[in-house]
Amino acid sequence: MIAKREDVLKMHKKKPGKVAIASCTPYATDAAAEIASMGGNAFDAAIAGAFDLMVSNILMCSIGGGGFATVKVPGKEPVVFDFFDAMPGIGLDKGEFGKNIRRVRVPYGIGIDVMTGFSSVGVPGTSKGLELVAKNFGNLRMKDILAPAISHARQGIPLNATIAYWLSISAERIHWFTEYSKTLLSTSEGKVPEKGCLMKNHDLANTFELIAEEGTDIIYKGEIARQMSEFIREGGGLVTIDDLKNYQVIERKPLGIKYKKYSIYTNPPPSAGGIALIQMLKAISNLDFKGYDPNTVSKLGRIIYTALNDRYSLFRQGNRNFDDMYKLVEDDYVQQKYSNIVPCPNTTQISCSDDLGNACSITMSMGYGSGVALPGTGICFGNTLGELELNPFGFHALDPGMRLVSGMSPTIAVKDKDNDILTIGSPGASRISSAIMQTILNITDLNQNLCEALKMPRVHWEDGKLVVESKMEVDESQLPEDWEVVKFDDIDMYFGGVQCVRLNKDKLTACSDPRRCGKSRIVEL
């Protein structure tokens, strides 16, 4: 264990005076605020908001998906809890692997190819991870923490613009694959729901109530576990009852870097997002960054390209030792790798901090969705086995029980012995690390406040294309000739949805990325 639990409990079992919250939906932020007003700390608020995101930000996270939480208590370094999806198939014959592939092309951003259906479903970890953080760091009971999400699921939440857009391009291609999934994700007339449509999920409310009363063992060892395994196996998937019984949340030491005056802590291997973020920041530290002039934008594009391409280099060579990924952020390696550049969908996020110095950054995902939902439970499953970037060794290539690669990078930055704590994270697949990196630059190098930093246009590289938002100019003479430059007319959800809170001395601030339908709040108790 990285920290003694009894020491942690002594530090955090206090009621804060203020809690700062930023999440991808107003309803999740309000759910977190409700729990904070009951005496909950940053962890209670974050977990309440995370469960509510399964209702108010459907298809971005689910009990049938996974995620990560980076947490910090006063006087201690942050810890990462890995509850991401694992490779299923314990006890199965290898001949069952690699079958029932359903390939889909979705016109999102510059276009994405994914694999969906039963065979794309991994072993989920979301509910178990959230329960662990709540029990170890929170003040309140799970029954209290889950109450807002249960209420929202029963009463219904108006569909926000982000999810309405996603369903408009993906419902028929992905999410209506099973009859029950279509029932959950369509209107009563069987049509694609539009923005403002009231979305209720009584079955999910019932499942939340079971978790509140019995704990997440109902998902991993109880009746729902049995139903889940039988349903997925009958559909041609690999999740067995042994996969669920053996699933464990993993506590990890964060990947760290000193950037400017901040100590930055983020998701370590097997996550690839944290590696990319640290590599980018190390390269940029030699850039003398002062703003987004055309020459600098082009260099940032090349840095992002190098980091994203480099993080898969070991995989392409067939190297399955995740520890070797640490070599990608060694100082000598980064200096050599970037010497020619400088003198070197779907996820959701909630970030919370309180005036006691507690901080919690949670990023969750269910990938692009499998189109599969477990009848009678309200649980939609992700397609993490079918996301090409999360499976660089190939479809069903990992051994059962192994964690999948992830781009999620919940991050906490600390300055001046806990006097300045920045809690940050973002959805956005491969854009996660570049969105967080640029937000950190805006705050640390350009001295912008949180909202100024989130409003700035962003740059990203993907599939041979340098993609930039409006008002950002590019010096194309600095780019490889085979790169295409794609310009967006405005800021766009494609570039992530950073949720950021900050405790600076005794002052709490919070801001939600305008690219998504989020909300930030400061709760005073």
N, C-alpha and C positions, 0 to 999 in steps of 0.2 A: 504494500500500500504506500502511496506517495505521502499521505498525511494521516496521522492517527485520528480515527473517527471521534474519539472522546474529546480531543483538542478542537476539532472542527465544531462539534456540537456546542462547546462552551462559548465559542466565538459568535455563532450565528443565531442562537436561540434568544434573540432580542427583537423587540418591535421597532422598526425604523420610523423616522418622522416623515420621510419623503421617499417615494419610489418613482423612478423614471422608466417609461415604457415606450418602445417603438416596435410596431409589428406590421405585417403585410395587410391587415384589415382593421377597420375601426372597431368591429365587433370583438375581435381578439384582444385589442388594446383595452377596450372597455371591460372585458371579462377579467383581464389581468388587474385593472384598476379596482374592480369590485373586490377581488381577493385581497389586494393591498389594503383597502379600506377596512377589512376585517382584522387587520393586524398581521397580514402576511408580509414576508420580506421579498427581496428581489427574486428568489428562487420559487416561492409560492406563486408569485405573479407570473413568472415566465412559464411555469408548468400549466397554470390555468389558461394562459393565452395560447400555449402550444396545443392543448386539447381543443380549444375553441377554433383554432385554425383548421382542424379537420372538418369543421362544420362551415365556417365562414370563408374558407379558402380551399374548398373541395378540389380534389385532383392535384393539389400541390403537396399534400401530406395525408397520412392515413395510418390507422392501426396496422394496415397491410403494407406499410413502408418502413423506412428507417431514418436515422439521422445521427447527429452528434451534438453534444453540449460541452462548451468550455465554461467552467465555473471558477470563481475566485472568492475566497473569504479573506477578511482583513489579516494582514501580516503574513500571508502565505502566497506562494506562487500558484498560478492557475493549474487546473487539472482538466483533462479532456475525457469525456465519457463517450465511448464508441458504441452506439446501438444501431449501426448500419446493417443492411441486409447481409446474410451469409449464404454461401453456396449450399443448396439442399442436396438430398440424395443419400443420406446415411442408410446403409443396408441395401441399397438398390444395385442391381447388376449394371455395369458400365454400358451395356448395350442399350439401356433406356435413355442415355444421355445424348444430347444433340439432335433430338427429334422434335416434330410438331412445331417447326419454325413458321411463324406468321409475319411476313415482312410488310412494312407500311411506310409510305412516303408522306410526310406532313409538310405543308407549305408554311412553315414557321421561320421567321428571320430570313436566312438565306437558304432555307430548306433543310430538313432533317430526315434521316432514315433510321427507323427503329424496328425492333422485333417485339411483338406483343403476343397475347394469348396465355394459356395456362403454363406453357413451358418457359415463359419469361419471368415467372413469379419466384422470388427468392424467399429465404426465411426472414420474416419481418422482425424488427426490434423496437419500434417506436414506443409502444405502451410500456414495455419493460424498462426502457431507458428513462422515460419521463417519471415513472414511479420511483426508480432508484434515486434520482436527483431530488424529488420531493421528500422522500423519507429520510434521506441523509442530510439535507441542507435546509429544508423548509420548516416552518412553524406550525402549519395547519394540517388537518387530516385530508386524505384523498377525497373523502366524501364532500368536503367543503370546496376543495380545489376544482372538482369536476362539475359542481352545481351550475355555473354559468353555461358551460358547453352543453349540458343536458337540457337546460331551458331553451337555448338557441336551437338545438336540434329539433325539439318538439314544436316550438312556436314558428320556426322557419326563419331563414335569413334571405333578404333580397340578393339575388345574384349580382356580384360586382362586375365591372367592365372587363377586368383582367380575365376572369374565368369565363365570362360570356364569350369573349373573343376566342379563347382557347377551345371552348366547346364548338364554336361555329366552324372551326377548321379541323376538329379532331373527333367529334362525337361519332359520326358514321364510320370514320376510318379506324378508330381505336375503341372508344368507350362503350359502344353499344354491342360489343361482341357477345355478351351473354344476356339473356332475357332480363334477369334481375338487375344487372348493371344498367341496362337501358331504362328500367323502371325508376331507378334512383336518379338518373341523369337526363330525364326528359320531362316534358310537360305531361299533363293528364291526357292530352291528345296525341302523345307520342312524338312531339316535335322537339327540335333543339331549343332549349330555354334561352331567352334573351335577357339582357341586362334588366334588373329589377324584378325578375320572376322570383316569387317566394319559394325557396327550396327547403322542404322539411325532410327530416330523416328520423322517424320514430324508432326504427330498428336500431340505429346507431345510439340514440338516447338510451334504449334498453341495454345495449352493450356497455355503455359508459356506467350505467347504474350497477351492472354486475361487477365491473372493475372496482367501483367505489365500495362495494360491499365485500367482495371476495378477493380483491387484488388481481394482478395480471396473471396469476396462475390459471385463471379460467381460460386465458388465451393460449397458454403454453402447455398446460397439463390437464385442463378440464374439458368440459363438453365442447366448447368452441374449438379447442385444439383438435379434437377428434373430427368434428364436422369439417374444419378447414383442410385437414390432411386428406380425408376421404374425397372431398369435392375436387381438390386440385389434382389428386392422383387420377380420379375418374376422367378428368378433362385432358390428361396427358402430361401433367406437370410432375415435378419431382419432390415436392415438399412432403416429408413423412412425419409421423408422430414423434419419431426419435429426433428429427431435426428440431422440432419445437421444444421437446423436453430438454435438449442439450444446449439450447441457445443461452448465451450469457452476455451481459453487458461487460465491456472491457474498459478498464481504467488505464489511461495512457499518459505518459509525460509529454507535455506539449513540445512542439518544435519552436525554438526561440531565436530571436535576432535582436540586436541593438540597432535601432534605426533612429538617427538624430538623438533626441533625448528620451525616446521611448524604448522600453523593453516590450517586444511584441511576441505574443504567445498564440500559436495556432495549431491546427490539426496535423498530427504527425503521420508518417506512413503506417498502414498502407494507403491512407488518403494521399492523392496526388495533388489536390488543390493547395494544401499548405506548403508543400514542396515548391510549387510554382510561385506562390505568393512570396516566400522567402527569397527564392532565386531572383525574382524581379526586383525586390527591394534592395538586395545586395548589388545588383547591376546598376540600379538607378542612383545608389549612393555615390557613384563615381561620375554621375552625369551633370552635376551642378544644376539641378532642376530649378527653374525660376518661373515656369509658366508654359502654356501650351502654344508656343509659336510653331509654325509649320515644320521646321526642322526637328524640333523636339517631339512633336506628334509622330513623325515618321520613325524616329528612334524608339519611341515607346512601342510603336507597332512591331518593330523588329525584336524588341525585348520580349514582348508578349508572345510573339511567334516562337522565339527560341525556347522560352520556358515551357510553353505548352507542348512543343515538339519534343523537347529534351526529356520531359517527364515520362514519355513512353519509350524512350530509346532502349532502356533495359528490357522492357517487355518484348519489343520487337526482336531482341536478341535471344528471347526465350528464357531470360533470367527471372525466376519466380521468387527470388530472395528480396523481400521488401526492405530489409535492412540496408541493402546496397543503394536504395534511393537517397539515403543521407549523404552519399558522396556527391550528389548533384548540387548541394548547397555549401560544400566546402569552399573556403575563400579562394584558394589557388585555382580550383576548378572553375568557379564563376568568373574570375578575372581572365582566365584563358578563353573561356567559352564566349565571352562578350567583348573581347578585345577589338573586334572589327565593328562594334556598334558604338561603344562609349569608351572614354579613356578607361572604359568598360560597359426543359423547361421546366425540368420543372421542380422547383423547390420553394420553400417558404421559410421565413425567418422571424424570430422575436428576440429582442435584446432588452434586458432589464438591469437596472442598478438601483441601489438605495443609498441613503446617506450614512449607513453604517460601514460602507465599503464593500458590500456584497455585489457581485456582478455575475450575470448569466447570459451567455449567447447560445441560442439553440437554432440549428439549421436542420430542417427535415425535408424528406423527399419521398415521392412514390414514382420517381422517374416520369416518363411520359404516360404511364398508365398501361395496364395489361388488358383492360376491357373486361376483366373478371371481377365479380363481387360475390361474396359469400351470402347466399340466400338467408334472409331472416335476421341478419346481424348489422346491416348497413355498412359493412367493411368492404372497401374497394382495395384491390391489390395493385401494387406497382409492377413495373416491368424491368427491374434493375438487371436481371439476367439478359435482357434484350437490348440494353443500351450499349452501343458499340464502344463508346469511350470508357465505360466501366468494366469492359471485358476484353482487354487488349490481347489476352492469350487466345481468345476465340470463344464461341458460344458453348457454354457448359464445360469449359476447359479446366476450371478449378476443382480441387478436391472438396468433397462435402465438409462443411464446417468452416471453410476459409472465408474471410471477409473479402467482399468485393472492393475494388478500387473506387474512390469517390473524389469528386471535386469540391465537396462541401468544406468550408473553412471558417467555422465560428471562431472569432478572434477577440482577444483582450489585450490591450496595450496599456502599459503602466509607466508612469513617470513620477519622479520625486517621492519615492517611498510611499506609494498609494495615495499621494495628494492629487494625482491626476490619473483617472482610470477611464479609458475609452473602450466601450463594449460594442462590437460591430460584427455584422454578418450579412449575407446576401443570398437570395436564390439566383439561378441563372446558369446552371450547368457549367460549361467551360468558361463562361463569363464571370463566374463568382470571384476567382482570384484577381482578375484584372479590374473588376469593379471595386473590390476592397482596396487593392493597391492604389488606385487613383484617388479614392476617398481619403486614404491615409496621407497621400502626397498633398492633397488640398488642405488638410488640417495642419500637418506638420511643417510643410515647406512654404505654403502660401498663407499660413495663419488665418485660414477661413473658419468661420463657425460651422456648426454641423449642417445647418440648412443650406448655407452657401456652398459647402463642399459637395452636398448631394445634388444640387442643381446644375453643377458644372457638366458640360458635355463630355462624353467618353469615347475612347478608341478601343478597338479590339481586333484581333486577327483570328480568322476561322477559315479553314479549307481553301487556302490560297487567296483569300480576300482580306484586305484591310478595311474594316468597317468603322465609320466615324459618324457621330451625331452632328446635328446642325451647328453651324458657327465654328466648327473645328476645321482648320485648313491643313492640308498635307503637302509636304515637299516630296513629290513623286520621284525626283531625281535621286533621293536617298533609298528608294525601294527596289527590290529585285524586279526585273522587267516582266516576269510572269505573274506578278501580283495584280489583282484587280482591286480598284478602290471603289467602295460602295458607300454612298452618302445618304443618311437618313434625313428627312425633312425636319424632324423634331427629336426631342428625347424619346426613347422607346423602351418598353418593357424587356426587349431582347437583351438590353445591356444590364440586366439585373434589377434588384430592388433592395438596396442597402437599407438596413434598419440600424440606427446608431443612437446610443445614449452615452452621456459623459458625466462623471463626477469629478469636478475640478475644485479642490479644496472642499468647501461646504456647499457648492452650487451644483445642482443637477440640471442638465439640459437633455433634450431628446428630439430626434427628427426622423421622419419617415420619407423614403425616396419617392419623389413625385412621379416616377416611372410606373408605379403600381398604386393600387387603391388602399394604401396603408394609412396609419394614423399614429401620432405620438401624443403622450400625456405625461404630466407630472402630477402625481397624487400626493396631496398633503394630508397627513393623518392628525 
